[in-house]
Structures are given as structure tokens and as C-alpha cells.
Amino acid sequence: MSLLLIPSFVANPSIAALKHQACYQNASLLNFHTIHDDYFSYLMLPSLTRDKPGVCMLHDMWSFTGHCAYSYDCSKWQTGCGKCPYPNALPVIEQDATSLEWKLKNWVYQHSNLTIVAPSRWVAECAKQSMLNCCDRKIKNCLFTKN
């Protein structure tokens, strides 16, 4: 099996051309981490996973909220966001388009071939309560210290 790890620092224009690159064409599985919009346009997920399955590792809540990486005491991410109580939470927003952003993310996930995984029980449980309505596996982040 050939795995293509899509790093978080890949710029959006590179993603559009990615399907024509040998690394994409030779991969049998795509591995996504940190798909925040500044690093990667999540809108490309349906196109990228149309021909190849993807695994998306959730490191925070951004993937299923209108913009927040962490929602604090707000639970709007469970039903659709809008009128965000934390516009200055990272990533900061100038205008509240969180309802639209949440709807776009929901559409993208419904049209993508993704397995959702998380490194922690907390993120996995949040994903189960979100538009994703799942978290297939919990995969721990770890370092091997012995050979």
C-alpha cells in the first residue's frame, strides 16, 4: 500500500494541482492532518477522495465547527453554528459566517470518502456529537523510545 501524507503546510494552489502529481497518483490512501482553511482548502476533500479513500485525523474541533478550534462553553457546533459568541477565538473571524461555514463543512463531509480518527477520547466524543456523527477509531499519538 502506498500512503500519501498531506502535510498541513501545503498551500492551496498546490492542492489543486496535487491530483496530477505522481505522489497522488501512486498513493492508495490519503492521510489528512490539520485541514484548517489557512493551510489547506477542505473544499478539495470531495475531489481528492473521489478516487482514493482518505483518513482525517482530528486534532481539535475546527473540522466540525463554524470556525472554532475549541468551542469553550458554546454548543452551537452540534446544530449549525451562527451568531458566534467567540469571534476572536482562533482562527479569528471579522464577520460571522459561521452558519454558512458549518453548512459547507457538512456538505463536504457528506461528499467525501473519509475515515475520521482522533488521537484522544475527548476529540472522538466531540466528533460523535457533531455533524460527523462518528469517529471510527481513536489512534494515539506516540513516540517509540526503544528499538
Helices and strands as residue ranges (DSSP letters): E 3-6, H 12-18, H 22-26, E 29-33, G 42-44, H 45-48, E 54-57, G 62-64, G 76-78, H 98-110, E 114-118, H 121-128, E 137-138
